[in-house]
Amino acid sequence: MILYFTMAHLLHRLNASSSDVNFKLSCELIQSKLTVPEKSFVDSVLANNNPEEPEIVLPNGKRYCWYFAIGSMINPISLYLRQITSMISYPAMCPDHKLVFRCFNGIADIEACPGASFHGVVHLIPDYQIIRLDEIECFYHRIITKCIDYQNQSHTVYAYQIKVKNQSMGLPRERYLDVITKGCEYYKVQPDYINRLRDDQPVVPRKQPHEFESFNDFPSDVYYSEEDLQKHNGSDPSLPLWICINGKILEYAGIPSDDHPQHNFQQSFLTFLKPNLAGREVTNVIAKTLYEPLYKLPLTNEDICDEHRAQIEDFYYNTLSSSEHHTYWKAIGRLRQ
C-alpha cells in the first residue's frame, strides 16, 4: 500500500489560529446574505418526517434530504460557496463507522467499523441540491447510513463514500482539516471530538508563499486566446480537453483504456472536470470549491489576491504531479490577457 506522507508530516498538527480572523469575517458576511426559512415552513416540512427514511416527501411531491457531512461540507462557508442551503443543521454521531483520509490529497471517507464512531453535521437540503452534490462529489457515491443526534435520536441519512475501493490511506492537508474543524465548532460538534482531530490527526502543513510551486515547463512564447480555450471544453471529441489555472493552460491526454488500473479514477475525475472546469480559467471556481479560510471570502475575481491564486496553482501543480495524474497532463502555454 502506498502511503502519501513522510515522517515529518506525521509530526505536524493543525494550526487553526492563523485563519480564525478571516473565517469569522466570512461567517458574518454570509449570515448577512442568507435568508432564514420561517419556522412555520420548517415545521410543515418536518411534519412529514420519518426517521427511518433519508428523505422527506411532501404531499405536493417536493422532497428534502437528510445529508450527513463528514468533510468540507461540515463548514458553513463551503456550503455557501457551493450554493447548498440547509434548512436545518445539527451535530450528530455516526455509529459503527470511522472517519479515514485517503488518496494523495487525504480526502475524508466513511468506513464501516463495528464499535467505532465519529462525528459530523446533518443538513436538511432540497433534493435538487443533493443531486448537485452527487456531481460535485465526483470521487464519491451516495450511501445510506444511520446517525444519532446529541439528544440520542436516531435518523437515516445520506452520506458520501469514496467510489473506488481500496484507495491508499493519506494525510489531510492542513487547509482541509481546518475547514472541517471550524465547521465542527460552528455547528457545535462535541469539543472532545474536535480536539482529537486537532491534537491527534497528522496533517500535511500549509506551505509558505515562498514554497509555492507553479507550472513552468512549457514554451515561454506560446499564448492562446479565450476563444481558443473555450473550443477545448470537451464537447468536440477531435480536440483535446484544456483547462487554465492562474493563466497557465494545461492539456489532458484522455481517459485510459477500460483495463487500465487508472481507468475508474480518471473517469470519476473527468465526470467533475468536463462540466465544471473544461475550456475555462478555473482559479475563481477552485477558490470556491477548495475553500481556504486563510483568505478573504472569494465571491468575485477581485476578492482573490495574488497569493491566493498562487496557492491554488501550487495545489493543482502538486495534485496533477501525483501518481494518479502525472502522465495525463502537460502545460502547453499561457492565456493571452
Short mmCIF file of the C-alpha atoms (twelve columns), coordinates in Angstrom:
data_MODEL
# 
_entry.id   MODEL 
# 
loop_
_atom_site.group_PDB 
_atom_site.id 
_atom_site.type_symbol 
_atom_site.label_atom_id 
_atom_site.label_alt_id 
_atom_site.label_comp_id 
_atom_site.label_asym_id 
_atom_site.label_seq_id 
_atom_site.Cartn_x 
_atom_site.Cartn_y 
_atom_site.Cartn_z 
_atom_site.pdbx_PDB_model_num 
ATOM 1   C CA . MET A 1   0.000   0.000  0.000   1 
ATOM 2   C CA . ILE A 2   1.308   3.448  -0.930  1 
ATOM 3   C CA . LEU A 3   1.151   5.934  1.949   1 
ATOM 4   C CA . TYR A 4   1.135   9.565  0.851   1 
ATOM 5   C CA . PHE A 5   3.110   11.166 3.679   1 
ATOM 6   C CA . THR A 6   6.515   11.463 5.268   1 
ATOM 7   C CA . MET A 7   7.676   11.117 8.861   1 
ATOM 8   C CA . ALA A 8   7.866   14.917 9.108   1 
ATOM 9   C CA . HIS A 9   4.177   15.127 8.207   1 
ATOM 10  C CA . LEU A 10  3.331   12.665 10.993  1 
ATOM 11  C CA . LEU A 11  4.656   15.204 13.499  1 
ATOM 12  C CA . HIS A 12  2.659   18.169 12.190  1 
ATOM 13  C CA . ARG A 13  -0.683  19.205 13.673  1 
ATOM 14  C CA . LEU A 14  -3.277  21.776 12.674  1 
ATOM 15  C CA . ASN A 15  -2.646  25.426 13.496  1 
ATOM 16  C CA . ALA A 16  -6.200  26.772 13.326  1 
ATOM 17  C CA . SER A 17  -5.488  30.209 14.789  1 
ATOM 18  C CA . SER A 18  -3.857  31.571 11.622  1 
ATOM 19  C CA . SER A 19  -7.223  31.605 9.813   1 
ATOM 20  C CA . ASP A 20  -9.553  32.489 12.691  1 
ATOM 21  C CA . VAL A 21  -9.970  36.179 11.828  1 
ATOM 22  C CA . ASN A 22  -10.843 35.687 8.158   1 
ATOM 23  C CA . PHE A 23  -13.181 32.800 8.963   1 
ATOM 24  C CA . LYS A 24  -15.077 34.956 11.455  1 
ATOM 25  C CA . LEU A 25  -15.383 37.773 8.894   1 
ATOM 26  C CA . SER A 26  -16.583 35.300 6.257   1 
ATOM 27  C CA . CYS A 27  -19.230 33.877 8.611   1 
ATOM 28  C CA . GLU A 28  -20.503 37.363 9.404   1 
ATOM 29  C CA . LEU A 29  -20.720 38.152 5.697   1 
ATOM 30  C CA . ILE A 30  -22.688 35.048 4.715   1 
ATOM 31  C CA . GLN A 31  -25.019 35.408 7.692   1 
ATOM 32  C CA . SER A 32  -25.945 38.855 6.388   1 
ATOM 33  C CA . LYS A 33  -26.789 37.345 2.988   1 
ATOM 34  C CA . LEU A 34  -28.681 34.195 3.999   1 
ATOM 35  C CA . THR A 35  -32.452 34.111 4.381   1 
ATOM 36  C CA . VAL A 36  -33.592 32.000 7.315   1 
ATOM 37  C CA . PRO A 37  -36.745 29.981 6.493   1 
ATOM 38  C CA . GLU A 38  -39.874 30.715 8.526   1 
ATOM 39  C CA . LYS A 39  -40.355 28.384 11.487  1 
ATOM 40  C CA . SER A 40  -43.871 27.576 10.291  1 
ATOM 41  C CA . PHE A 41  -42.483 26.364 6.962   1 
ATOM 42  C CA . VAL A 42  -39.801 24.249 8.635   1 
ATOM 43  C CA . ASP A 43  -42.433 22.733 10.930  1 
ATOM 44  C CA . SER A 44  -44.669 21.914 7.954   1 
ATOM 45  C CA . VAL A 45  -41.797 20.040 6.302   1 
ATOM 46  C CA . LEU A 46  -40.829 18.182 9.481   1 
ATOM 47  C CA . ALA A 47  -44.441 17.116 9.983   1 
ATOM 48  C CA . ASN A 48  -43.828 14.647 7.143   1 
ATOM 49  C CA . ASN A 49  -40.542 13.317 8.529   1 
ATOM 50  C CA . ASN A 50  -39.900 9.603  9.016   1 
ATOM 51  C CA . PRO A 51  -36.651 8.925  10.963  1 
ATOM 52  C CA . GLU A 52  -36.263 5.621  9.110   1 
ATOM 53  C CA . GLU A 53  -36.014 7.360  5.724   1 
ATOM 54  C CA . PRO A 54  -33.271 9.667  4.373   1 
ATOM 55  C CA . GLU A 55  -35.835 11.800 2.526   1 
ATOM 56  C CA . ILE A 56  -38.956 13.772 3.428   1 
ATOM 57  C CA . VAL A 57  -41.653 13.680 0.766   1 
ATOM 58  C CA . LEU A 58  -44.260 16.443 0.995   1 
ATOM 59  C CA . PRO A 59  -47.871 15.992 -0.159  1 
ATOM 60  C CA . ASN A 60  -47.128 18.239 -3.168  1 
ATOM 61  C CA . GLY A 61  -44.279 15.909 -4.236  1 
ATOM 62  C CA . LYS A 62  -41.374 18.120 -3.141  1 
ATOM 63  C CA . ARG A 63  -38.527 16.262 -1.478  1 
ATOM 64  C CA . TYR A 64  -35.932 17.145 1.148   1 
ATOM 65  C CA . CYS A 65  -32.905 15.022 2.013   1 
ATOM 66  C CA . TRP A 66  -31.077 14.380 5.275   1 
ATOM 67  C CA . TYR A 67  -27.368 14.614 4.448   1 
ATOM 68  C CA . PHE A 68  -24.583 13.686 6.893   1 
ATOM 69  C CA . ALA A 69  -21.498 15.782 6.068   1 
ATOM 70  C CA . ILE A 70  -18.076 14.415 7.046   1 
ATOM 71  C CA . GLY A 71  -15.623 16.668 5.167   1 
ATOM 72  C CA . SER A 72  -15.692 20.180 3.706   1 
ATOM 73  C CA . MET A 73  -19.482 20.338 3.720   1 
ATOM 74  C CA . ILE A 74  -19.452 20.465 7.501   1 
ATOM 75  C CA . ASN A 75  -18.313 24.064 7.064   1 
ATOM 76  C CA . PRO A 76  -20.957 26.819 6.524   1 
ATOM 77  C CA . ILE A 77  -18.696 28.729 4.112   1 
ATOM 78  C CA . SER A 78  -18.174 25.650 1.940   1 
ATOM 79  C CA . LEU A 79  -21.945 25.175 1.850   1 
ATOM 80  C CA . TYR A 80  -22.485 28.792 0.818   1 
ATOM 81  C CA . LEU A 81  -19.795 28.797 -1.876  1 
ATOM 82  C CA . ARG A 82  -21.265 25.616 -3.391  1 
ATOM 83  C CA . GLN A 83  -24.807 27.052 -3.194  1 
ATOM 84  C CA . ILE A 84  -26.060 24.422 -0.737  1 
ATOM 85  C CA . THR A 85  -28.726 25.876 1.560   1 
ATOM 86  C CA . SER A 86  -29.570 23.861 4.656   1 
ATOM 87  C CA . MET A 87  -32.982 24.279 6.245   1 
ATOM 88  C CA . ILE A 88  -31.747 22.605 9.440   1 
ATOM 89  C CA . SER A 89  -28.222 21.667 10.535  1 
ATOM 90  C CA . TYR A 90  -27.213 19.832 13.694  1 
ATOM 91  C CA . PRO A 91  -24.247 17.833 15.038  1 
ATOM 92  C CA . ALA A 92  -24.520 14.055 15.170  1 
ATOM 93  C CA . MET A 93  -22.553 10.870 15.713  1 
ATOM 94  C CA . CYS A 94  -22.288 8.032  13.184  1 
ATOM 95  C CA . PRO A 95  -22.119 4.657  14.995  1 
ATOM 96  C CA . ASP A 96  -20.200 1.598  13.792  1 
ATOM 97  C CA . HIS A 97  -18.182 3.682  11.342  1 
ATOM 98  C CA . LYS A 98  -14.936 5.643  11.439  1 
ATOM 99  C CA . LEU A 99  -13.530 8.652  9.595   1 
ATOM 100 C CA . VAL A 100 -10.459 7.935  7.479   1 
ATOM 101 C CA . PHE A 101 -8.444  10.008 4.993   1 
ATOM 102 C CA . ARG A 102 -7.461  8.558  1.635   1 
ATOM 103 C CA . CYS A 103 -5.573  9.242  -1.596  1 
ATOM 104 C CA . PHE A 104 -2.853  11.763 -2.358  1 
ATOM 105 C CA . ASN A 105 -4.846  14.721 -1.020  1 
ATOM 106 C CA . GLY A 106 -6.129  12.956 2.100   1 
ATOM 107 C CA . ILE A 107 -9.856  13.315 1.407   1 
ATOM 108 C CA . ALA A 108 -12.377 12.206 4.032   1 
ATOM 109 C CA . ASP A 109 -14.052 8.822  3.745   1 
ATOM 110 C CA . ILE A 110 -16.531 6.866  5.837   1 
ATOM 111 C CA . GLU A 111 -15.543 3.287  6.641   1 
ATOM 112 C CA . ALA A 112 -17.572 0.596  8.399   1 
ATOM 113 C CA . CYS A 113 -16.007 -0.327 11.751  1 
ATOM 114 C CA . PRO A 114 -18.188 -2.127 14.353  1 
ATOM 115 C CA . GLY A 115 -17.995 -0.466 17.748  1 
ATOM 116 C CA . ALA A 116 -16.341 2.718  16.451  1 
ATOM 117 C CA . SER A 117 -17.984 6.101  15.902  1 
ATOM 118 C CA . PHE A 118 -17.218 9.575  14.635  1 
ATOM 119 C CA . HIS A 119 -18.991 12.927 14.436  1 
ATOM 120 C CA . GLY A 120 -20.235 15.165 11.656  1 
ATOM 121 C CA . VAL A 121 -23.079 17.529 10.793  1 
ATOM 122 C CA . VAL A 122 -26.513 16.656 9.423   1 
ATOM 123 C CA . HIS A 123 -28.075 19.083 6.911   1 
ATOM 124 C CA . LEU A 124 -31.642 19.027 5.602   1 
ATOM 125 C CA . ILE A 125 -31.487 20.187 1.973   1 
ATOM 126 C CA . PRO A 126 -33.768 20.177 -1.105  1 
ATOM 127 C CA . ASP A 127 -33.445 17.099 -3.306  1 
ATOM 128 C CA . TYR A 128 -32.081 19.081 -6.273  1 
ATOM 129 C CA . GLN A 129 -29.150 20.113 -4.091  1 
ATOM 130 C CA . ILE A 130 -28.282 16.503 -3.207  1 
ATOM 131 C CA . ILE A 131 -28.213 15.866 -6.963  1 
ATOM 132 C CA . ARG A 132 -25.806 18.796 -7.289  1 
ATOM 133 C CA . LEU A 133 -23.676 17.261 -4.555  1 
ATOM 134 C CA . ASP A 134 -23.647 13.968 -6.476  1 
ATOM 135 C CA . GLU A 135 -21.994 15.920 -9.319  1 
ATOM 136 C CA . ILE A 136 -19.595 17.850 -7.075  1 
ATOM 137 C CA . GLU A 137 -18.517 14.786 -5.104  1 
ATOM 138 C CA . CYS A 138 -17.296 13.058 -8.260  1 
ATOM 139 C CA . PHE A 139 -14.968 10.653 -6.433  1 
ATOM 140 C CA . TYR A 140 -17.770 9.509  -4.136  1 
ATOM 141 C CA . HIS A 141 -21.055 7.662  -4.345  1 
ATOM 142 C CA . ARG A 142 -24.012 8.321  -2.095  1 
ATOM 143 C CA . ILE A 143 -24.803 5.724  0.575   1 
ATOM 144 C CA . ILE A 144 -27.471 5.362  3.261   1 
ATOM 145 C CA . THR A 145 -26.416 5.095  6.887   1 
ATOM 146 C CA . LYS A 146 -27.598 5.942  10.406  1 
ATOM 147 C CA . CYS A 147 -26.623 8.769  12.706  1 
ATOM 148 C CA . ILE A 148 -27.584 9.697  16.268  1 
ATOM 149 C CA . ASP A 149 -28.059 13.304 17.376  1 
ATOM 150 C CA . TYR A 150 -26.997 14.688 20.747  1 
ATOM 151 C CA . GLN A 151 -30.490 14.054 22.142  1 
ATOM 152 C CA . ASN A 152 -29.915 10.344 21.370  1 
ATOM 153 C CA . GLN A 153 -32.414 10.321 18.491  1 
ATOM 154 C CA . SER A 154 -31.539 8.115  15.511  1 
ATOM 155 C CA . HIS A 155 -32.122 9.092  11.883  1 
ATOM 156 C CA . THR A 156 -31.417 7.525  8.499   1 
ATOM 157 C CA . VAL A 157 -29.267 9.820  6.357   1 
ATOM 158 C CA . TYR A 158 -27.311 10.039 3.136   1 
ATOM 159 C CA . ALA A 159 -23.518 10.197 3.268   1 
ATOM 160 C CA . TYR A 160 -20.746 10.059 0.669   1 
ATOM 161 C CA . GLN A 161 -18.200 7.242  0.404   1 
ATOM 162 C CA . ILE A 162 -15.237 7.054  -1.995  1 
ATOM 163 C CA . LYS A 163 -16.246 5.120  -5.129  1 
ATOM 164 C CA . VAL A 164 -13.050 3.273  -5.951  1 
ATOM 165 C CA . LYS A 165 -12.364 0.526  -3.431  1 
ATOM 166 C CA . ASN A 166 -9.081  0.007  -1.583  1 
ATOM 167 C CA . GLN A 167 -7.728  3.519  -2.052  1 
ATOM 168 C CA . SER A 168 -4.493  4.100  -0.140  1 
ATOM 169 C CA . MET A 169 -4.504  5.984  3.127   1 
ATOM 170 C CA . GLY A 170 -3.318  9.591  3.039   1 
ATOM 171 C CA . LEU A 171 -2.972  12.595 5.279   1 
ATOM 172 C CA . PRO A 172 -5.377  15.523 5.063   1 
ATOM 173 C CA . ARG A 173 -3.986  18.880 4.037   1 
ATOM 174 C CA . GLU A 174 -3.881  21.409 6.880   1 
ATOM 175 C CA . ARG A 175 -6.334  23.597 4.930   1 
ATOM 176 C CA . TYR A 176 -8.818  20.709 4.692   1 
ATOM 177 C CA . LEU A 177 -8.713  19.780 8.381   1 
ATOM 178 C CA . ASP A 178 -9.015  23.478 9.257   1 
ATOM 179 C CA . VAL A 179 -12.200 23.679 7.167   1 
ATOM 180 C CA . ILE A 180 -13.588 20.567 8.892   1 
ATOM 181 C CA . THR A 181 -12.789 21.598 12.470  1 
ATOM 182 C CA . LYS A 182 -14.025 25.162 12.028  1 
ATOM 183 C CA . GLY A 183 -17.290 23.751 10.674  1 
ATOM 184 C CA . CYS A 184 -17.493 21.400 13.642  1 
ATOM 185 C CA . GLU A 185 -17.073 24.343 16.020  1 
ATOM 186 C CA . TYR A 186 -19.668 26.411 14.135  1 
ATOM 187 C CA . TYR A 187 -22.294 23.676 14.416  1 
ATOM 188 C CA . LYS A 188 -21.297 22.756 17.993  1 
ATOM 189 C CA . VAL A 189 -19.920 19.271 17.449  1 
ATOM 190 C CA . GLN A 190 -18.667 17.763 20.717  1 
ATOM 191 C CA . PRO A 191 -15.462 19.584 21.758  1 
ATOM 192 C CA . ASP A 192 -13.702 16.312 22.625  1 
ATOM 193 C CA . TYR A 193 -14.065 15.143 19.029  1 
ATOM 194 C CA . ILE A 194 -12.797 18.471 17.651  1 
ATOM 195 C CA . ASN A 195 -9.818  18.351 19.999  1 
ATOM 196 C CA . ARG A 196 -8.963  14.821 18.858  1 
ATOM 197 C CA . LEU A 197 -8.918  15.985 15.247  1 
ATOM 198 C CA . ARG A 198 -6.693  18.938 16.120  1 
ATOM 199 C CA . ASP A 199 -4.367  17.190 18.560  1 
ATOM 200 C CA . ASP A 200 -4.126  13.651 17.199  1 
ATOM 201 C CA . GLN A 201 -4.618  13.880 13.414  1 
ATOM 202 C CA . PRO A 202 -1.362  14.496 11.491  1 
ATOM 203 C CA . VAL A 203 -1.663  16.856 8.537   1 
ATOM 204 C CA . VAL A 204 0.385   17.942 5.554   1 
ATOM 205 C CA . PRO A 205 1.269   21.501 6.620   1 
ATOM 206 C CA . ARG A 206 0.268   24.579 4.679   1 
ATOM 207 C CA . LYS A 207 3.064   25.858 2.518   1 
ATOM 208 C CA . GLN A 208 4.534   29.296 2.984   1 
ATOM 209 C CA . PRO A 209 4.181   31.514 -0.113  1 
ATOM 210 C CA . HIS A 210 7.889   31.179 -0.959  1 
ATOM 211 C CA . GLU A 211 7.391   27.400 -1.156  1 
ATOM 212 C CA . PHE A 212 4.614   27.526 -3.761  1 
ATOM 213 C CA . GLU A 213 5.316   25.647 -6.996  1 
ATOM 214 C CA . SER A 214 3.970   26.560 -10.415 1 
ATOM 215 C CA . PHE A 215 3.619   25.263 -13.961 1 
ATOM 216 C CA . ASN A 216 6.696   26.396 -15.884 1 
ATOM 217 C CA . ASP A 217 7.596   23.576 -18.247 1 
ATOM 218 C CA . PHE A 218 6.121   24.992 -21.450 1 
ATOM 219 C CA . PRO A 219 7.265   27.331 -24.253 1 
ATOM 220 C CA . SER A 220 7.554   30.877 -22.936 1 
ATOM 221 C CA . ASP A 221 6.280   32.444 -26.170 1 
ATOM 222 C CA . VAL A 222 3.108   30.360 -26.684 1 
ATOM 223 C CA . TYR A 223 -0.175  32.151 -25.964 1 
ATOM 224 C CA . TYR A 224 -3.806  31.217 -26.597 1 
ATOM 225 C CA . SER A 225 -6.964  33.330 -26.607 1 
ATOM 226 C CA . GLU A 226 -10.120 32.876 -24.534 1 
ATOM 227 C CA . GLU A 227 -11.785 31.656 -27.729 1 
ATOM 228 C CA . ASP A 228 -9.076  29.013 -28.232 1 
ATOM 229 C CA . LEU A 229 -9.522  27.856 -24.652 1 
ATOM 230 C CA . GLN A 230 -13.305 27.636 -24.907 1 
ATOM 231 C CA . LYS A 231 -13.080 25.414 -28.009 1 
ATOM 232 C CA . HIS A 232 -11.273 22.814 -25.891 1 
ATOM 233 C CA . ASN A 233 -14.136 22.289 -23.418 1 
ATOM 234 C CA . GLY A 234 -14.587 18.606 -24.179 1 
ATOM 235 C CA . SER A 235 -17.617 18.976 -26.448 1 
ATOM 236 C CA . ASP A 236 -15.594 18.316 -29.626 1 
ATOM 237 C CA . PRO A 237 -14.012 14.822 -29.456 1 
ATOM 238 C CA . SER A 238 -11.457 15.821 -32.095 1 
ATOM 239 C CA . LEU A 239 -9.937  18.429 -29.749 1 
ATOM 240 C CA . PRO A 240 -8.056  17.641 -26.525 1 
ATOM 241 C CA . LEU A 241 -9.552  18.998 -23.324 1 
ATOM 242 C CA . TRP A 242 -7.889  22.077 -21.809 1 
ATOM 243 C CA . ILE A 243 -8.128  23.893 -18.510 1 
ATOM 244 C CA . CYS A 244 -6.429  27.110 -17.427 1 
ATOM 245 C CA . ILE A 245 -5.025  27.579 -13.920 1 
ATOM 246 C CA . ASN A 246 -3.742  31.029 -12.964 1 
ATOM 247 C CA . GLY A 247 -3.165  31.876 -16.625 1 
ATOM 248 C CA . LYS A 248 -1.393  28.556 -17.464 1 
ATOM 249 C CA . ILE A 249 -3.121  26.267 -19.988 1 
ATOM 250 C CA . LEU A 250 -2.947  22.509 -19.410 1 
ATOM 251 C CA . GLU A 251 -3.898  19.761 -21.868 1 
ATOM 252 C CA . TYR A 252 -5.496  16.458 -20.814 1 
ATOM 253 C CA . ALA A 253 -4.310  13.253 -22.507 1 
ATOM 254 C CA . GLY A 254 -7.674  11.499 -22.136 1 
ATOM 255 C CA . ILE A 255 -9.084  8.516  -20.240 1 
ATOM 256 C CA . PRO A 256 -7.003  5.318  -20.450 1 
ATOM 257 C CA . SER A 257 -8.428  2.017  -21.690 1 
ATOM 258 C CA . ASP A 258 -11.036 0.094  -19.706 1 
ATOM 259 C CA . ASP A 259 -8.477  -2.435 -18.450 1 
ATOM 260 C CA . HIS A 260 -6.045  0.223  -17.233 1 
ATOM 261 C CA . PRO A 261 -5.754  0.428  -13.382 1 
ATOM 262 C CA . GLN A 262 -6.336  4.209  -13.527 1 
ATOM 263 C CA . HIS A 263 -9.451  3.987  -15.726 1 
ATOM 264 C CA . ASN A 264 -12.079 4.302  -12.973 1 
ATOM 265 C CA . PHE A 265 -10.210 7.061  -11.173 1 
ATOM 266 C CA . GLN A 266 -9.732  9.121  -14.321 1 
ATOM 267 C CA . GLN A 267 -13.350 8.526  -15.344 1 
ATOM 268 C CA . SER A 268 -14.536 9.913  -11.995 1 
ATOM 269 C CA . PHE A 269 -12.206 12.887 -12.306 1 
ATOM 270 C CA . LEU A 270 -13.454 13.660 -15.811 1 
ATOM 271 C CA . THR A 271 -17.069 13.499 -14.595 1 
ATOM 272 C CA . PHE A 272 -16.359 16.581 -12.473 1 
ATOM 273 C CA . LEU A 273 -13.798 18.184 -14.755 1 
ATOM 274 C CA . LYS A 274 -15.729 18.366 -18.013 1 
ATOM 275 C CA . PRO A 275 -18.861 20.295 -16.897 1 
ATOM 276 C CA . ASN A 276 -17.133 22.440 -14.276 1 
ATOM 277 C CA . LEU A 277 -13.594 23.266 -15.387 1 
ATOM 278 C CA . ALA A 278 -13.002 22.357 -19.029 1 
ATOM 279 C CA . GLY A 279 -12.326 25.142 -21.520 1 
ATOM 280 C CA . ARG A 280 -12.087 27.921 -18.950 1 
ATOM 281 C CA . GLU A 281 -9.885  29.735 -16.445 1 
ATOM 282 C CA . VAL A 282 -10.656 27.822 -13.245 1 
ATOM 283 C CA . THR A 283 -8.936  29.802 -10.486 1 
ATOM 284 C CA . ASN A 284 -12.138 31.504 -9.323  1 
ATOM 285 C CA . VAL A 285 -14.033 28.180 -9.432  1 
ATOM 286 C CA . ILE A 286 -11.359 26.385 -7.405  1 
ATOM 287 C CA . ALA A 287 -11.248 29.223 -4.855  1 
ATOM 288 C CA . LYS A 288 -14.879 28.371 -4.085  1 
ATOM 289 C CA . THR A 289 -14.629 24.591 -4.434  1 
ATOM 290 C CA . LEU A 290 -11.494 24.318 -2.267  1 
ATOM 291 C CA . TYR A 291 -12.305 26.981 0.307   1 
ATOM 292 C CA . GLU A 292 -9.200  28.247 2.156   1 
ATOM 293 C CA . PRO A 293 -10.085 30.009 5.441   1 
ATOM 294 C CA . LEU A 294 -6.777  31.900 5.397   1 
ATOM 295 C CA . TYR A 295 -8.025  34.207 2.661   1 
ATOM 296 C CA . LYS A 296 -10.875 36.603 2.024   1 
ATOM 297 C CA . LEU A 297 -14.192 35.057 1.038   1 
ATOM 298 C CA . PRO A 298 -13.843 34.602 -2.770  1 
ATOM 299 C CA . LEU A 299 -17.184 35.913 -4.006  1 
ATOM 300 C CA . THR A 300 -15.682 37.735 -7.035  1 
ATOM 301 C CA . ASN A 301 -12.444 37.608 -9.031  1 
ATOM 302 C CA . GLU A 302 -11.339 40.784 -7.274  1 
ATOM 303 C CA . ASP A 303 -11.599 39.011 -3.905  1 
ATOM 304 C CA . ILE A 304 -8.853  36.548 -4.888  1 
ATOM 305 C CA . CYS A 305 -5.455  38.040 -4.096  1 
ATOM 306 C CA . ASP A 306 -2.246  37.105 -5.934  1 
ATOM 307 C CA . GLU A 307 -1.066  34.920 -3.048  1 
ATOM 308 C CA . HIS A 308 -4.355  33.002 -3.059  1 
ATOM 309 C CA . ARG A 309 -4.053  32.490 -6.836  1 
ATOM 310 C CA . ALA A 310 -0.512  31.186 -6.395  1 
ATOM 311 C CA . GLN A 311 -1.712  28.856 -3.628  1 
ATOM 312 C CA . ILE A 312 -4.378  27.408 -5.936  1 
ATOM 313 C CA . GLU A 313 -1.825  26.884 -8.711  1 
ATOM 314 C CA . ASP A 314 0.513   25.185 -6.243  1 
ATOM 315 C CA . PHE A 315 -2.301  22.855 -5.112  1 
ATOM 316 C CA . TYR A 316 -3.035  21.801 -8.685  1 
ATOM 317 C CA . TYR A 317 0.646   21.578 -9.595  1 
ATOM 318 C CA . ASN A 318 1.135   19.033 -6.809  1 
ATOM 319 C CA . THR A 319 -2.170  17.250 -7.428  1 
ATOM 320 C CA . LEU A 320 -1.530  16.802 -11.150 1 
ATOM 321 C CA . SER A 321 2.025   15.702 -10.412 1 
ATOM 322 C CA . SER A 322 0.756   12.864 -8.181  1 
ATOM 323 C CA . SER A 323 0.833   9.224  -9.248  1 
ATOM 324 C CA . GLU A 324 -2.863  9.336  -10.208 1 
ATOM 325 C CA . HIS A 325 -2.436  12.219 -12.656 1 
ATOM 326 C CA . HIS A 326 1.160   12.911 -13.695 1 
ATOM 327 C CA . THR A 327 1.038   11.116 -17.064 1 
ATOM 328 C CA . TYR A 328 -2.258  12.723 -18.097 1 
ATOM 329 C CA . TRP A 329 -1.466  16.458 -18.061 1 
ATOM 330 C CA . LYS A 330 1.036   18.761 -19.710 1 
ATOM 331 C CA . ALA A 331 1.394   22.559 -19.713 1 
ATOM 332 C CA . ILE A 332 1.203   23.907 -23.271 1 
ATOM 333 C CA . GLY A 333 1.134   27.710 -22.995 1 
ATOM 334 C CA . ARG A 334 -0.406  30.790 -21.418 1 
ATOM 335 C CA . LEU A 335 -3.757  32.516 -21.688 1 
ATOM 336 C CA . ARG A 336 -3.424  35.810 -23.523 1 
ATOM 337 C CA . GLN A 337 -4.550  38.628 -21.219 1 
# 
